[in-house]
Amino acid sequence: MFMDPRFKIAHREALIGVGLAVVHFLWWFGFAYGLGSRPVEEYTYILGFPDWFFYSCIVGFILISITVIILAKYILKDVSFEEEGDES
């Protein structure tokens, strides 16, 4: 049975996407609940945001966005949706 090589690429890239989502969630959860579980009186503020929000939501979003751009540019492959034998 012949397996299309595009499936191997798709599975690898799907695992990369799931891994990136898990890392993003762990980053967000770690900062949001790690720093955010303190009493409000102990919060420090960065640019007017509580530090837990700044690191979990703003810095996390920026880092994940940069990571996605780098992955799309250098790691992920452009795969044709056309069948190999199609001439149309």
The 8 nearest C-alpha neighbors of each residue, nearest first, counted from 0:
[[1, 2, 3, 4, 6, 7, 5, 83],
 [0, 2, 3, 4, 6, 5, 7, 83],
 [3, 1, 4, 0, 6, 5, 7, 8],
 [2, 4, 5, 6, 1, 7, 8, 82],
 [5, 3, 6, 7, 2, 8, 9, 1],
 [4, 6, 8, 3, 7, 9, 78, 79],
 [5, 7, 9, 4, 8, 3, 10, 2],
 [6, 8, 10, 4, 5, 9, 11, 3],
 [7, 9, 5, 11, 6, 10, 12, 4],
 [10, 8, 6, 12, 7, 11, 13, 5],
 [11, 9, 13, 7, 12, 8, 6, 14],
 [12, 10, 14, 8, 13, 9, 7, 15],
 [11, 13, 15, 9, 14, 10, 8, 16],
 [14, 12, 16, 10, 15, 11, 9, 17],
 [13, 15, 17, 11, 12, 16, 18, 10],
 [14, 16, 12, 18, 13, 17, 19, 11],
 [17, 15, 13, 19, 14, 18, 12, 20],
 [16, 18, 20, 14, 19, 15, 13, 21],
 [19, 17, 15, 21, 16, 20, 14, 22],
 [18, 20, 16, 22, 17, 21, 23, 15],
 [19, 21, 17, 23, 18, 22, 24, 16],
 [22, 20, 24, 18, 23, 19, 25, 17],
 [23, 21, 19, 25, 24, 20, 26, 18],
 [24, 22, 20, 26, 21, 25, 19, 27],
 [23, 25, 27, 21, 26, 22, 28, 20],
 [26, 24, 28, 22, 27, 23, 29, 21],
 [27, 25, 23, 29, 24, 28, 22, 30],
 [26, 28, 55, 24, 25, 30, 29, 31],
 [29, 27, 25, 31, 30, 26, 32, 24],
 [30, 28, 33, 26, 27, 32, 31, 25],
 [29, 31, 33, 55, 34, 51, 27, 28],
 [32, 30, 51, 28, 35, 55, 33, 29],
 [33, 31, 35, 36, 30, 28, 34, 29],
 [32, 34, 30, 29, 35, 31, 36, 28],
 [33, 35, 51, 30, 36, 32, 31, 37],
 [36, 34, 32, 31, 51, 37, 33, 30],
 [35, 37, 32, 34, 33, 38, 31, 39],
 [38, 36, 35, 34, 39, 41, 42, 33],
 [37, 39, 40, 41, 36, 42, 35, 34],
 [38, 40, 41, 42, 37, 35, 36, 43],
 [39, 41, 38, 42, 37, 43, 49, 44],
 [42, 40, 39, 38, 37, 43, 35, 34],
 [43, 41, 39, 40, 49, 44, 50, 38],
 [42, 44, 50, 49, 41, 45, 48, 51],
 [43, 45, 49, 48, 50, 47, 46, 42],
 [44, 46, 48, 47, 50, 49, 53, 43],
 [47, 45, 48, 44, 53, 49, 50, 43],
 [46, 48, 45, 44, 49, 50, 53, 43],
 [49, 47, 44, 45, 46, 53, 50, 52],
 [48, 50, 44, 52, 51, 43, 42, 53],
 [51, 49, 53, 44, 52, 43, 45, 54],
 [50, 52, 34, 31, 35, 30, 54, 49],
 [53, 51, 55, 49, 50, 56, 54, 31],
 [52, 54, 50, 57, 51, 56, 55, 48],
 [55, 53, 58, 51, 52, 56, 57, 50],
 [54, 56, 27, 30, 52, 59, 31, 53],
 [57, 55, 59, 52, 53, 60, 54, 58],
 [56, 58, 53, 60, 59, 54, 55, 61],
 [59, 57, 54, 61, 60, 56, 62, 53],
 [60, 58, 62, 55, 56, 57, 61, 63],
 [59, 61, 57, 63, 58, 62, 56, 64],
 [60, 62, 58, 64, 59, 63, 65, 57],
 [63, 61, 65, 59, 64, 60, 58, 66],
 [62, 64, 66, 60, 65, 61, 59, 67],
 [65, 63, 61, 67, 66, 62, 60, 68],
 [64, 66, 68, 62, 63, 67, 61, 69],
 [65, 67, 63, 69, 64, 68, 70, 62],
 [68, 66, 70, 64, 65, 69, 71, 63],
 [67, 69, 65, 71, 66, 70, 72, 64],
 [70, 68, 66, 72, 67, 71, 73, 65],
 [71, 69, 74, 67, 73, 72, 68, 75],
 [72, 70, 75, 68, 69, 73, 67, 74],
 [71, 73, 69, 70, 68, 74, 75, 67],
 [74, 72, 70, 71, 69, 75, 76, 68],
 [73, 75, 70, 71, 72, 76, 69, 12],
 [76, 74, 71, 70, 73, 12, 72, 77],
 [77, 75, 78, 74, 8, 71, 73, 72],
 [76, 78, 79, 75, 71, 80, 8, 74],
 [79, 77, 76, 80, 5, 8, 9, 81],
 [78, 80, 81, 77, 82, 5, 83, 76],
 [81, 79, 78, 82, 5, 83, 77, 85],
 [82, 80, 79, 83, 85, 84, 78, 86],
 [81, 83, 85, 84, 80, 79, 86, 3],
 [82, 84, 85, 81, 86, 79, 80, 3],
 [83, 85, 82, 86, 81, 87, 80, 79],
 [86, 84, 82, 87, 83, 81, 80, 79],
 [85, 87, 84, 83, 82, 81, 80, 79],
 [86, 85, 81, 84, 82, 83, 80, 79]]
